[in-house]
């Protein structure tokens, strides 16, 4: 993992997955539960991470705290965050830390949102400058309460970071559904990579993403970006293990390609809280490898596929390919 890369995630996991062993007590399970329920919460070996102490993550965490910024790393309980922070990287999440969408897969808080902080773009830019980043990913919560969904704030943040660092910029955006002109406003900042996650297959869309999200709109948003800015690389990601079938996945691959998507990420869904959607199955790394190879043969320029892959996994490498 590059020091100058930011790793971002919309798919999240409970902290206990970082341990080599997860006991019933650690995972919040009572021993009075049926054994099958306890087994269902145990992670397969390829998802267990044994992270040591030390590293440079304290310095990154201190900088984030000093500048009073939000990161997906912490808000979404990313399983890779200590590794990334030890490399001097972090994901910048703008527009606050409260989301207006009750997605079934995410641990970011939902509820009453806060006022936008006018100086947030400059604080993000300062953090990126002090970290020496060369490729910056900027993401956000969904803000259906704002007339433009936060597009103007995105534009200001992208422009501030570029001016302060000269870095290439990737935006990982909400869907801006029902926000006319929002996409065009954001694209005035000319991001190098435009990322919007599909998350799952059409059959599971309402269950996973909520009633307001629409599969066809996701495809339209990605296609419109290409029409407005043909030179921008477009990117999308899917979570596996929610009950999708192989045939459904391949159809989504085809749909994304037909709407001009260049890059694809595939990762394992991990249940972030007891109230979140349960994991249907844990996909073996060999299956991730095979699906990644299929996606490349179908025509995606870059594919990242693996159990711990997240929305902006190897973001810099994909953008520079």
C-alpha positions as CSV (number, residue, x, y, z in Angstrom):
1,X,0.0,0.0,0.0
2,X,1.4,3.3,-1.0
3,X,2.1,6.0,1.5
4,X,0.5,8.5,-0.8
5,X,-2.8,6.6,-1.3
6,X,-6.0,7.1,0.5
7,X,-8.1,4.1,1.1
8,X,-11.9,4.7,1.3
9,X,-14.8,2.5,2.3
10,X,-18.5,2.3,2.1
11,X,-18.5,-1.3,3.2
12,X,-17.7,-1.8,6.8
13,X,-17.1,-4.3,9.6
14,X,-17.1,-4.7,13.4
15,X,-13.9,-4.1,15.2
16,X,-13.7,-7.7,16.5
17,X,-12.7,-8.9,13.0
18,X,-9.3,-7.3,13.6
19,X,-8.6,-10.0,16.2
20,X,-7.1,-13.4,15.5
21,X,-9.9,-15.0,17.4
22,X,-13.4,-13.8,18.1
23,X,-15.1,-15.3,21.1
24,X,-18.8,-15.4,21.8
25,X,-18.2,-12.7,24.5
26,X,-16.2,-10.5,22.2
27,X,-18.7,-10.6,19.4
28,X,-21.6,-9.8,21.7
29,X,-23.1,-13.3,21.6
30,X,-24.6,-14.9,24.7
31,X,-23.6,-18.5,25.3
32,X,-27.3,-19.3,25.7
33,X,-27.7,-18.8,21.9
34,X,-27.9,-21.8,19.6
35,X,-24.5,-23.0,18.5
36,X,-25.4,-22.4,14.8
37,X,-25.9,-18.7,15.7
38,X,-22.4,-18.5,17.2
39,X,-20.8,-20.2,14.3
40,X,-22.5,-17.8,11.9
41,X,-20.7,-14.9,13.5
42,X,-17.3,-16.5,13.3
43,X,-15.1,-15.2,10.5
44,X,-13.3,-17.4,8.1
45,X,-9.5,-17.4,8.3
46,X,-9.0,-15.1,5.3
47,X,-10.9,-12.3,7.0
48,X,-9.0,-12.3,10.3
49,X,-6.3,-9.7,10.7
50,X,-3.7,-9.7,13.4
51,X,-2.6,-6.1,13.8
52,X,0.4,-5.3,15.9
53,X,1.0,-2.3,18.0
54,X,3.0,0.7,16.9
55,X,3.3,2.3,13.5
56,X,2.5,5.9,12.5
57,X,-1.3,5.7,12.9
58,X,-1.1,7.9,16.0
59,X,0.4,10.8,14.0
60,X,-2.3,10.6,11.4
61,X,-5.1,10.3,14.0
62,X,-3.6,13.3,15.8
63,X,-3.6,15.4,12.6
64,X,-7.2,14.5,11.9
65,X,-8.2,15.4,15.5
66,X,-6.3,18.7,15.4
67,X,-8.0,19.8,12.2
68,X,-11.4,18.5,13.5
69,X,-12.1,16.4,10.4
70,X,-14.3,13.4,9.9
71,X,-12.9,10.2,8.3
72,X,-14.7,7.2,6.9
73,X,-11.9,5.2,8.5
74,X,-13.4,5.7,12.0
75,X,-17.1,6.5,11.2
76,X,-17.5,3.4,9.1
77,X,-15.2,1.2,11.3
78,X,-13.0,0.3,8.3
79,X,-11.0,-2.9,9.0
80,X,-8.0,-1.5,7.2
81,X,-7.8,1.8,9.0
82,X,-4.9,1.1,11.3
83,X,-2.8,-0.2,8.4
84,X,-3.7,2.9,6.3
85,X,-3.1,5.3,9.2
86,X,0.3,3.7,9.9
87,X,1.2,4.6,6.3
88,X,0.1,8.2,6.9
89,X,-3.2,7.9,4.9
90,X,-6.8,8.6,5.8
91,X,-10.1,9.0,4.1
92,X,-11.7,12.5,4.2
93,X,-15.5,12.5,4.8
94,X,-17.2,15.8,4.3
95,X,-20.7,17.2,4.9
96,X,-20.7,16.0,8.5
97,X,-21.0,12.7,10.2
98,X,-24.7,12.0,10.1
99,X,-26.4,10.5,7.0
100,X,-30.0,11.0,5.9
101,X,-30.3,7.5,4.3
102,X,-31.1,4.4,6.5
103,X,-29.0,2.0,4.4
104,X,-29.0,-1.5,5.9
105,X,-25.3,-2.1,5.4
106,X,-23.6,1.0,6.9
107,X,-22.6,2.0,10.4
108,X,-22.4,5.8,9.8
109,X,-24.9,7.5,12.2
110,X,-28.3,8.4,10.8
111,X,-30.6,11.2,12.0
112,X,-30.6,15.0,12.3
113,X,-27.8,16.6,10.3
114,X,-25.6,19.5,11.3
115,X,-24.9,22.8,9.5
116,X,-22.1,22.7,6.9
117,X,-18.8,24.1,8.1
118,X,-17.7,26.7,5.7
119,X,-14.0,26.2,6.4
120,X,-14.0,22.4,6.0
121,X,-12.6,22.5,2.4
122,X,-9.6,24.4,3.7
123,X,-9.1,22.0,6.6
124,X,-9.2,19.0,4.4
125,X,-6.7,20.6,2.0
126,X,-4.4,21.4,4.9
127,X,-4.5,17.8,6.1
128,X,-3.8,16.5,2.6
129,X,-0.9,18.9,2.3
130,X,0.7,17.9,5.6
131,X,0.3,14.2,4.9
132,X,2.1,14.7,1.5
133,X,-0.7,13.0,-0.4
134,X,-0.5,12.6,-4.2
135,X,-3.9,11.1,-4.8
136,X,-6.8,12.2,-2.6
137,X,-10.2,10.5,-2.2
138,X,-13.0,12.7,-0.9
139,X,-16.3,11.1,0.1
140,X,-19.4,12.1,2.2
141,X,-22.5,11.1,3.9
142,X,-25.7,11.5,1.9
143,X,-27.4,14.9,2.5
144,X,-30.9,14.7,1.1
145,X,-31.7,17.7,3.3
146,X,-29.5,20.0,1.2
147,X,-31.0,21.6,-2.0
148,X,-27.9,20.4,-4.0
149,X,-27.1,17.4,-1.9
150,X,-23.8,19.0,-1.0
151,X,-22.5,19.3,-4.5
152,X,-21.2,22.8,-4.1
153,X,-19.3,21.8,-0.9
154,X,-17.8,18.9,-2.8
155,X,-16.7,21.3,-5.6
156,X,-15.1,23.7,-3.1
157,X,-13.3,20.9,-1.3
158,X,-11.9,19.4,-4.5
159,X,-10.6,22.8,-5.7
160,X,-9.0,23.6,-2.3
161,X,-7.2,20.2,-2.1
162,X,-5.9,20.5,-5.7
163,X,-4.7,24.1,-5.1
164,X,-2.9,23.1,-1.8
165,X,-1.4,19.8,-3.0
166,X,-1.5,19.5,-6.8
167,X,-2.7,15.9,-6.1
168,X,-5.0,14.0,-8.4
169,X,-8.5,13.9,-6.9
170,X,-11.1,11.1,-6.6
171,X,-14.6,11.8,-5.4
172,X,-16.8,9.0,-4.0
173,X,-20.2,10.5,-4.1
174,X,-23.8,9.9,-3.0
175,X,-26.5,9.5,-5.8
176,X,-27.8,13.2,-5.7
177,X,-31.2,11.7,-6.6
178,X,-33.8,14.5,-7.0
179,X,-31.1,17.2,-7.1
180,X,-31.2,18.8,-10.5
181,X,-27.9,20.4,-11.5
182,X,-25.9,18.9,-8.6
183,X,-23.8,16.6,-10.8
184,X,-22.9,19.4,-13.2
185,X,-22.0,21.6,-10.3
186,X,-19.7,19.1,-8.7
187,X,-18.0,18.3,-12.1
188,X,-17.0,21.9,-12.5
189,X,-14.1,21.0,-10.2
190,X,-13.0,18.4,-12.7
191,X,-12.2,15.4,-10.5
192,X,-9.8,12.9,-12.0
193,X,-11.9,9.9,-10.9
194,X,-15.6,9.9,-10.3
195,X,-16.7,7.0,-8.0
196,X,-20.3,6.1,-7.1
197,X,-21.0,2.7,-5.7
198,X,-23.6,0.4,-7.1
199,X,-23.3,-1.7,-3.8
200,X,-25.5,-4.6,-4.8
201,X,-27.7,-6.2,-7.5
202,X,-31.1,-4.8,-8.5
203,X,-33.1,-7.4,-6.7
204,X,-31.6,-6.4,-3.4
205,X,-31.5,-2.7,-3.9
206,X,-34.3,-1.6,-1.7
207,X,-33.3,-4.0,1.1
208,X,-29.7,-2.9,1.0
209,X,-29.8,0.7,0.0
210,X,-33.3,1.8,1.2
211,X,-36.4,2.9,-0.6
212,X,-35.1,6.1,-2.0
213,X,-32.2,4.5,-4.0
214,X,-32.8,3.4,-7.5
215,X,-30.5,1.0,-9.5
216,X,-31.3,2.7,-12.8
217,X,-30.5,6.1,-11.4
218,X,-27.1,4.8,-10.3
219,X,-26.3,3.8,-13.9
220,X,-27.6,7.1,-15.2
221,X,-25.4,9.1,-12.8
222,X,-22.3,7.2,-14.0
223,X,-23.3,7.5,-17.6
224,X,-24.0,11.2,-17.3
225,X,-20.6,11.9,-15.8
226,X,-19.0,10.4,-18.9
227,X,-21.2,12.5,-21.2
228,X,-20.3,15.7,-19.3
229,X,-16.6,14.9,-18.8
230,X,-15.5,12.1,-21.2
231,X,-11.9,12.2,-19.9
232,X,-12.9,11.4,-16.3
233,X,-12.5,7.8,-15.2
234,X,-15.7,6.5,-13.7
235,X,-15.7,3.8,-11.0
236,X,-18.1,1.7,-9.1
237,X,-18.1,-1.0,-6.4
238,X,-20.1,-3.9,-5.2
239,X,-20.4,-5.8,-1.9
240,X,-20.6,-9.6,-2.1
241,X,-22.2,-11.9,0.4
242,X,-25.6,-10.2,0.6
243,X,-27.5,-13.0,-1.2
244,X,-26.7,-12.1,-4.8
245,X,-26.2,-14.8,-7.4
246,X,-23.4,-15.1,-9.9
247,X,-25.7,-14.5,-12.8
248,X,-27.0,-11.3,-11.2
249,X,-23.4,-10.1,-10.6
250,X,-22.5,-10.7,-14.2
251,X,-25.5,-8.7,-15.4
252,X,-24.5,-5.8,-13.2
253,X,-21.0,-6.0,-14.7
254,X,-22.5,-5.8,-18.2
255,X,-24.8,-2.9,-17.1
256,X,-21.9,-0.9,-15.7
257,X,-19.8,-1.4,-18.8
258,X,-22.6,-0.3,-21.1
259,X,-22.9,2.9,-19.1
260,X,-19.2,3.7,-19.5
261,X,-17.7,2.6,-16.2
262,X,-13.9,2.1,-16.3
263,X,-13.0,0.8,-12.9
264,X,-14.6,-1.9,-10.6
265,X,-14.1,-2.9,-7.0
266,X,-15.5,-6.1,-5.4
267,X,-15.3,-6.7,-1.7
268,X,-16.9,-8.8,1.1
269,X,-19.8,-7.4,3.0
270,X,-19.2,-7.5,6.7
271,X,-22.0,-6.7,9.2
272,X,-21.1,-3.5,11.1
273,X,-23.7,-3.7,13.9
274,X,-26.1,-6.2,15.3
275,X,-28.9,-4.1,13.7
276,X,-27.4,-4.2,10.2
277,X,-28.1,-6.7,7.5
278,X,-26.7,-10.1,8.2
279,X,-24.0,-11.7,6.0
280,X,-25.5,-14.3,3.7
281,X,-22.2,-16.0,3.0
282,X,-18.5,-15.4,3.1
283,X,-17.1,-15.5,-0.4
284,X,-13.8,-17.4,-0.8
285,X,-10.7,-15.5,-2.1
286,X,-10.5,-17.9,-5.0
287,X,-14.0,-16.8,-6.1
288,X,-13.1,-13.2,-5.8
289,X,-10.1,-13.9,-8.0
290,X,-12.2,-15.6,-10.6
291,X,-14.8,-12.9,-10.6
292,X,-12.1,-10.3,-11.0
293,X,-10.7,-12.1,-14.0
294,X,-14.1,-12.3,-15.6
295,X,-14.7,-8.6,-15.1
296,X,-11.3,-7.8,-16.7
297,X,-12.1,-10.0,-19.7
298,X,-15.5,-8.3,-20.0
299,X,-13.8,-5.0,-20.5
300,X,-13.1,-3.1,-17.3
301,X,-9.8,-1.2,-17.4
302,X,-9.0,-1.9,-13.8
303,X,-10.5,-4.3,-11.3
304,X,-9.7,-4.8,-7.6
305,X,-11.4,-7.9,-6.2
306,X,-10.9,-9.5,-2.8
307,X,-12.5,-10.0,0.6
308,X,-11.0,-6.8,2.2
309,X,-11.2,-4.6,-1.0
310,X,-13.1,-1.4,-0.3
311,X,-14.4,1.4,-2.5
312,X,-11.1,3.1,-3.1
313,X,-8.7,0.2,-2.7
314,X,-5.4,1.0,-4.4
315,X,-7.1,4.2,-5.6
316,X,-3.9,5.8,-6.7
317,X,-2.6,2.8,-8.7
318,X,-6.0,2.4,-10.5
319,X,-6.1,6.1,-11.3
320,X,-2.6,6.2,-12.8
321,X,-3.0,3.0,-14.9
